[in-house]
């Protein structure tokens, strides 16, 4: 029997920052993924300011310079491309473009798809069925094929790329939000709000949306890696961001013709794409484990094994 006194401290909830940090330190793989992603984000934010114009500055004496050669300076530690531009500096600047485009696309798809899902799930009018049919039409096309058609028609640009990536991923958030709302609208607090005269818009915004948002945020973390791969594929095909701007996918495309003589031009950006998407998947799996009480025992077991 547990006696509760005024001095008894409440147990920490899984959502608190200290508990989340404790769970993260127990899973060494998730901790390594989080550290890597933090380094990538910091490089994307502060890196372009630190490297300056090194990513676009030509150096014909360093053309196809091999990696791990410090004769020309630390900036050339990963080698140089066919125009003598340091690959390390281009990786840092490319990270800002790649992550920026992916973040904008994921945020737009979550915002628009989540809003439409809230409306389609709560209302039973004709427009809710129209929203679902539009989502079915978008999902009936392969996402990469749809992106190729739209970008080839409208022309490649950052705005068009973000719009295409957002539209192709929007049905995921729409269907998830609708499924959540269909279950939440039958609960007692919604019936109580309706009995007190609350309008549907107020019920959706004040009572239902805050409960649906955590699920959409979790899906966006998982979907972020997919959007990065889609953007890299489109940039590799020449339908993504255009010169003088570039992303990791465009860097891989520039180095594909030199794989036999200068493999490092395409290898390093390809490795950055792989490690970033892998880290995102590992961290999203860890977050899913922490959020599920039935799976959280795995992290507790890891702590006991570490002892």
N, C-alpha and C positions, 0 to 999 in steps of 0.2 A: 504494500500500500504506500502510495506516494503522498506526502504531506506538502501542501503548497503554502509557503509563508510569504510575507511581503518582500523578503530578500531573495526569493527564488527567481533566477533568471530564466526567461522564456527560451525554449529550444530554438536554435537557428533554423530558419526556413530555407528550402533549397534555392529560393530566388535571391537571397542576399549575396552581396558581392564577396564576402569572406568565405562563405560556404562554396560558392562557385569556384573561387580560386583554389580552395582545398581539393575539390573534386578534380580540377584541372591538373594540379600537381600530382595527383595519384595516377593519372593516365599519362605516361611519359610520351607516348606517340602524339596524343592530342596537345600536350604542352609544346612539343617541338613544332607542330603545325601552327599553333598560335604564335609562337615566337617568329617563325618564318613569315607568316602573314603580317605581323606587326612590322617587321623589317621592310617588307615590300611596300606597305602603306606609307611608312615614314619616308622611304626612298621616293615614292611617287609624289609625296607632298613637298619634301624639302630638297630632294635630289636635283631637280632642274635648276633650282636657285644655286646649288653648290657647284654643279658642273658648268654652269653658264652656257656658252655657245659651243662647247666642245663636241656636242653630239652632231652638229652640222658643219663644223670647221673641217675643211679638206686638208689632208696631209699626204701629198703624193709620195713622199719618201717612206711613209708607213703603209703603203698599199699592200693588202693581204699579209700584214704583219702577224706572225704566229703568236699564240697566247703564251702567257707566263714569261714574257720578255719585258724587262723593266728598263731597257736602255733608253726608251723614249719617254719614260715617266710611268707613274703608277696607274694613270688613266688607261694605259694600253695593256693592262695585266691580262685581259681576256682577248687581246688581239685587235686587229683593225679590219675593216671591210675593204672592198675593192677601190674605194676612194680615199682610204686612209683615215676614215673616221673611227674613233675608238668605240668598240662594241660595248664596253661598260657604260659609257655615257649614254649611248643610244638605248641600252636596256633600261636605264633609269628614266629617261624621258619617255620611252615607249610604255613604261609601266603606268605613268600618269595618264596617257591617252587610253590604254587598254582598260585600266580599272575605271577611269572616268566614264567611258562609253558604256561599260557593263553596268556600273552603278546607276547611271541615268536610265538605261533601258529597264533594269530590274525595278527601280522605284516607280517609273511610269506604268509598267505593267501591273505592279502590285496596287498602285493607287486606282487606276482605271478599272482593272479587273476586279479588285476587291469591292469597289463602289457598285459596279454593275451586279456583282454577286449578292451584295446586301439587298439591292432592290429586287432582283429576281427571286431571292429566297423568301423575302417577307411578303411581297405582293403576289397575288394570283391573277392579276389582270393580263390583258393581251400583250403588253410590252414585256412582261417577264418571260413569256414564251418566245417572243421575238429575240430577246437577248440570248436565250439558250440556243436558238437556231443559228444565230450569227456565230456563236462560239463553236457550234458543230461544224459550220462551214470552214472556219479558220483551222480547226483541228483536222479536217479531212485532207488538207494539203500538207505535204511534207514541209517542215519549217524552212529547211535550207532551200528547197526549190521555190517556195513562195518568196523568200528573201531575194533569191537570184532574179526572179521575174520582176519584182518591184524595183530593185536597185538598177536593173538594166533598163527599165522603162523611165524611171524618174532621174536616174543618174546618181553616181556615188557621191555621198557627202556625209558629214558627221550627223546632221539632222535626220536625213533619210535613213541612215544606218540605225540610229537610236529608235526611230519610229518603227522600222521593220522588226527589229529585235523585240521591241515591246509588244507589238501586235501578235507576233508568233508565240510569245510566252504568256499572253494575257489570259487565255482560256483556263490555264492551270489555276490561277488565283480566283477566277470567276466561279469555277465549279467547286473549289474548296470552300469559298465564302458562302456560296449558296447552300452547300451541304451542312455547314455549321449553323446557318440561320434557320434552316428547316427544323433543326432540333431545338434551337434556343427559343424560337417563337412559341413553342408549346409549354414553356416553363411558367411557373407561378408568378415570377416577378414581371413578366410581360403581361400576363392577364391582369395583375394588380395595376400596372401602369395604364392599361387600357381602361380599366374600371374607374380610374381617377381622372380620365378625360385627356390623357396624353395623346398627342397626334402621332401618326406613324413615323414622320420624320424625326421627331424627338425620341421615340422609342428606339429607332435604328441607331441614331447618333449617340445617344446618352447611355443606352442600356445594352445593345447588342454588339455594336462595333468594337467597344473595348474588349469584349470577350473573344472576338474573332481575330483581332489584330495580332496576338501572339502566335497564332497558327500561321498567319500569312508571313510574319517575319521569319519564322523558322523555315518555311518553304522558300522564301527569297534567299536565305543563306545557302540552301541546297542548289537553288536555281542559278545562283551567281556563277558557279563553275561552268554550267551549261552555256550561259550567255557568253562567257569568255571564249569558250571553244567555238561557238558559232561566229563570233566576231573575228576570231583568228582565221577561221576557214574562209569567211568572206574577204578578209584582207589578203589572204593568200591567193585568192582567185582574182584579185585586182578590183573588187567591187566594194571595198571598205574605204577607210580613210585614204586620202590621196596626198601625194608629195606636195610640198615639203614636209607635211606632217606624216607620222608613221606610227605603227603599233608593233607589237611583237609578231603578229601574223604577217605583216608586211616585211619585217626583217627576215623571217623565214623564207618568204617568197624571193627576196633579193639574193639570198644565198643558195637557193636550190640549184643554180647553174654552176656552182663552184664546190660541190660536195667532194669531188675527187681531188681538188687542188687546195681548197681553203674551207675545210669542213666546219671550222669554228664560226663562220659567219651565220650559218643556219642552226648550228648546234646549240649555242647559248640561249637564243630566244626560244627555241623549241623546248629546252630544258626548263626555262622560266615558266612557260605555259604549263608544262606537265607538273612541276612542283607546286605551282599556285593552285591549280585545279585539284590536285591530290590533297593538299593541305585543307582546302575548303571542304572537300568530301569527308576527310577525317574529323574535322572540327564539327561539321554538321551531324555526323554520327554520334560524336560525344555529346552534343547538345540534346539530341534525341534521347540518349540514354539517361542524361540527368533529368530531363523533363518527365520521363516515364517512371513512376514509383516502382513498377514491377521490374524494371531493368536497372534501377539505381544500385542494387545490391552488388552488381559487377564491380563498380568503383570501390565500394566498401571492401570487397574481397581483395582487390588490388592493394588496398592500404594494409590489410592484414598480412598479405604475402610480402610486402615491403618490410614489415617489421620482422 
